[in-house]
Amino acid sequence: MSAIPICKVARGEIIRRRFYEGGKGNLPQKTFFPADSLRAYLTDKKIKEILLCKCPGCTADLDLFRILEPDARSPQITGQYYKTSHRHNPRPAYALFALLIYVEHPLLIFGFLDDGDFYDDDLERSTTRKPFSAEDLKHYTRDFYLRNPLDFAEFAMTFQIAVTQFAIPYMDNGNFSSYSASTTLPFIEERQIGRHFEDGRYTAVGANGKVFRFKIHKEYRKFPVCSSAPLLPKLFH
């Protein structure tokens, strides 16, 4: 019986680190992959093991970039490589790498890092613009779409669906922010508040909306002054 490729093992470990909260009342189910949990798993040693995966899929993806020592590129993912670089306090590429592991193409990371200069801070900024298109992904994956159009189409579709669970915006300033409708915000323990009727309805709070109580996941709660106390935003109709 052949051993399970390390990329498949890693995918299972990533899935186990998913945050899940069941929806209650009018609230949908929430699921995303917290960056702190991904960092805990993706140590430098583990990243190198994954970059050296020899399964057919990883071998084919690596061939797109012709990199002789893929494990030597681990510092680009952990952020160690850029500590003295021109990039201003860049976040590393843990979430991006985990996303690519999840969609079963971890070695495509080299296209994002080298061709696109694309890291976790860029992944986060993607929440404020239009969703990734197949054309966007062609830019980061060299000749993948030419070599195997069907596999590329499946990759692009899976990436577009999964990215919202990895591209989670940090709450780190008081400025106005506008996110795309598909963005997953790091709000947990959400509860609608107000008068509760026997049939399960709540009264509207104010003239134009309702109020929900929630907390911000600790990884993304980066305001200069912030406690773990619940926040009360108003959602307008």
C-alpha positions as CSV (number, residue, x, y, z in Angstrom):
1,M,0.0,0.0,0.0
2,S,1.5,3.3,-1.1
3,A,2.0,6.1,1.4
4,I,-0.4,9.1,1.3
5,P,1.4,12.1,-0.3
6,I,2.3,14.8,2.2
7,C,0.2,17.4,0.3
8,K,-2.9,15.2,0.9
9,V,-2.0,14.8,4.6
10,A,-1.5,18.5,4.9
11,R,-4.9,19.2,3.3
12,G,-6.6,17.0,5.9
13,E,-4.7,18.9,8.7
14,I,-5.8,22.3,7.2
15,I,-9.5,21.1,7.1
16,R,-9.3,20.1,10.8
17,R,-8.3,23.7,11.6
18,R,-11.5,25.2,10.2
19,F,-13.5,27.4,12.5
20,Y,-17.2,26.5,12.4
21,E,-20.2,28.1,14.1
22,G,-23.7,26.9,13.4
23,G,-26.3,29.5,12.4
24,K,-29.0,30.4,14.8
25,G,-32.3,32.1,14.0
26,N,-31.7,34.4,11.1
27,L,-27.9,34.0,11.1
28,P,-26.2,31.8,8.5
29,Q,-23.6,29.2,9.4
30,K,-20.1,30.6,9.5
31,T,-16.9,28.8,8.5
32,F,-13.4,30.1,7.9
33,F,-9.8,29.2,8.5
34,P,-8.2,31.4,11.2
35,A,-4.7,32.5,10.3
36,D,-3.3,31.8,13.8
37,S,-4.3,28.1,13.6
38,L,-2.8,27.8,10.1
39,R,0.5,29.3,11.3
40,A,0.6,26.9,14.2
41,Y,0.5,24.0,11.7
42,L,2.6,25.4,8.9
43,T,6.0,25.4,10.6
44,D,9.1,26.0,8.5
45,K,9.8,22.2,8.6
46,K,6.3,21.3,7.6
47,I,6.3,23.9,4.7
48,K,9.5,22.4,3.4
49,E,8.1,18.9,3.5
50,I,5.1,20.0,1.5
51,L,7.2,21.9,-1.0
52,L,9.2,18.7,-1.6
53,C,6.1,16.6,-2.3
54,K,6.7,14.2,-5.3
55,C,3.1,13.3,-6.1
56,P,2.1,13.6,-9.8
57,G,0.1,16.7,-9.2
58,C,2.8,18.6,-7.3
59,T,5.5,17.4,-9.7
60,A,3.5,18.8,-12.7
61,D,2.9,22.1,-10.9
62,L,6.5,22.5,-9.9
63,D,7.5,21.9,-13.6
64,L,5.7,25.1,-14.5
65,F,8.3,27.1,-12.5
66,R,11.5,25.0,-13.0
67,I,12.7,25.5,-9.4
68,L,15.5,23.2,-8.4
69,E,15.3,23.6,-4.6
70,P,11.7,24.3,-3.8
71,D,12.2,23.8,0.0
72,A,14.7,26.6,0.0
73,R,11.8,29.0,-0.7
74,S,10.1,28.4,2.6
75,P,11.3,31.8,4.1
76,Q,9.2,33.5,1.5
77,I,6.1,31.9,2.9
78,T,7.0,32.4,6.6
79,G,8.0,36.0,6.0
80,Q,11.6,35.6,7.2
81,Y,13.0,36.4,3.7
82,Y,11.4,39.8,3.8
83,K,12.4,41.0,7.2
84,T,15.1,43.3,5.6
85,S,13.4,43.8,2.3
86,H,11.7,46.8,0.7
87,R,8.2,45.6,1.6
88,H,6.7,47.5,4.5
89,N,5.9,45.1,7.3
90,P,4.5,42.4,5.0
91,R,2.4,39.6,6.4
92,P,3.7,36.3,5.2
93,A,1.9,33.8,3.0
94,Y,0.5,31.3,5.5
95,A,-3.2,31.8,4.5
96,L,-2.4,31.8,0.8
97,F,-0.3,28.7,1.1
98,A,-3.0,27.0,3.2
99,L,-5.6,28.0,0.6
100,L,-3.5,26.4,-2.2
101,I,-3.1,23.2,-0.1
102,Y,-6.8,23.1,0.4
103,V,-7.5,23.4,-3.4
104,E,-4.8,20.7,-3.9
105,H,-2.2,22.8,-5.7
106,P,0.2,23.9,-3.0
107,L,3.2,24.3,-5.4
108,L,1.4,27.0,-7.4
109,I,2.5,29.2,-4.5
110,F,5.6,30.1,-6.5
111,G,3.5,31.8,-9.2
112,F,1.8,34.0,-6.6
113,L,5.1,34.8,-4.8
114,D,7.3,35.3,-7.9
115,D,5.0,36.4,-10.7
116,G,2.5,38.3,-8.7
117,D,4.4,39.5,-5.6
118,F,1.3,38.3,-3.8
119,Y,1.1,37.6,0.0
120,D,-1.4,37.4,2.8
121,D,-1.7,41.2,3.0
122,D,-2.7,41.1,-0.7
123,L,-5.1,38.3,-0.1
124,E,-6.7,40.3,2.6
125,R,-7.0,43.4,0.3
126,S,-8.8,41.2,-2.2
127,T,-11.9,41.4,0.1
128,T,-12.4,45.0,-0.9
129,R,-12.4,44.5,-4.7
130,K,-14.1,42.2,-7.2
131,P,-13.7,38.5,-6.7
132,F,-10.9,36.6,-8.4
133,S,-11.6,35.7,-12.0
134,A,-10.0,32.9,-14.0
135,E,-8.1,35.6,-15.9
136,D,-6.6,36.8,-12.6
137,L,-5.5,33.3,-11.7
138,K,-3.8,32.7,-15.1
139,H,-1.4,35.5,-14.2
140,Y,-0.2,33.5,-11.2
141,T,-0.1,30.1,-12.7
142,R,2.2,30.4,-15.8
143,D,1.1,27.9,-18.5
144,F,-1.2,25.8,-16.3
145,Y,-4.2,26.8,-18.4
146,L,-2.5,25.9,-21.6
147,R,-1.0,22.6,-20.5
148,N,-4.2,21.3,-19.0
149,P,-7.3,23.5,-19.6
150,L,-9.7,21.2,-17.8
151,D,-7.6,20.9,-14.6
152,F,-7.0,24.7,-14.6
153,A,-10.8,25.3,-14.9
154,E,-11.4,23.0,-11.9
155,F,-8.7,24.7,-9.9
156,A,-10.0,28.2,-10.7
157,M,-13.5,27.3,-9.7
158,T,-12.4,25.7,-6.5
159,F,-10.1,28.6,-5.6
160,Q,-12.9,31.1,-6.3
161,I,-15.2,29.3,-3.9
162,A,-12.7,28.6,-1.2
163,V,-10.9,32.0,-1.1
164,T,-13.5,33.7,1.0
165,Q,-12.7,31.3,3.9
166,F,-9.0,32.2,3.9
167,A,-9.1,35.9,2.9
168,I,-10.3,37.2,6.3
169,P,-9.9,41.0,6.9
170,Y,-8.1,42.2,10.0
171,M,-10.0,44.7,12.2
172,D,-7.1,47.1,12.9
173,N,-8.2,50.7,12.4
174,G,-11.3,52.9,12.8
175,N,-11.5,53.9,9.1
176,F,-14.6,53.2,7.0
177,S,-14.2,49.9,5.1
178,S,-16.3,48.5,2.3
179,Y,-16.1,44.8,1.6
180,S,-17.4,42.7,-1.2
181,A,-20.7,40.8,-0.6
182,S,-18.9,37.5,-0.5
183,T,-16.4,38.5,2.2
184,T,-16.3,36.4,5.4
185,L,-15.9,38.8,8.4
186,P,-14.2,37.5,11.5
187,F,-17.4,37.9,13.6
188,I,-18.2,35.1,16.0
189,E,-20.9,34.4,18.6
190,E,-23.3,36.6,16.6
191,R,-26.7,37.2,18.2
192,Q,-29.6,39.4,17.1
193,I,-30.8,41.5,20.1
194,G,-34.0,43.2,20.9
195,R,-37.4,42.2,22.1
196,H,-38.0,38.5,21.4
197,F,-41.5,37.3,20.5
198,E,-42.8,33.8,21.2
199,D,-42.7,33.0,17.4
200,G,-39.0,33.6,17.3
201,R,-39.1,37.1,15.8
202,Y,-37.3,40.1,17.2
203,T,-38.5,43.7,17.1
204,A,-36.8,46.0,14.7
205,V,-34.3,48.3,16.6
206,G,-34.5,51.8,15.2
207,A,-36.3,52.9,12.1
208,N,-34.1,51.3,9.4
209,G,-32.4,48.2,10.7
210,K,-31.6,45.6,13.4
211,V,-28.8,45.3,15.9
212,F,-26.6,42.2,16.3
213,R,-24.2,41.4,19.1
214,F,-20.9,39.7,18.2
215,K,-17.3,39.3,19.1
216,I,-14.3,39.6,16.8
217,H,-12.1,36.4,16.5
218,K,-8.9,37.1,18.6
219,E,-6.6,36.7,15.6
220,Y,-8.3,39.5,13.7
221,R,-9.0,41.9,16.6
222,K,-6.1,44.3,16.1
223,F,-7.6,47.7,17.0
224,P,-5.1,49.8,19.0
225,V,-7.6,49.9,21.9
226,C,-9.9,46.9,22.0
227,S,-11.2,44.4,24.6
228,S,-12.9,41.1,24.0
229,A,-16.3,42.7,24.9
230,P,-19.1,42.2,22.4
231,L,-19.7,44.9,19.8
232,L,-23.1,46.1,18.7
233,P,-23.3,47.0,15.0
234,K,-26.5,48.2,13.3
235,L,-27.4,46.4,10.0
236,F,-29.5,48.5,7.7
237,H,-32.2,47.2,5.4
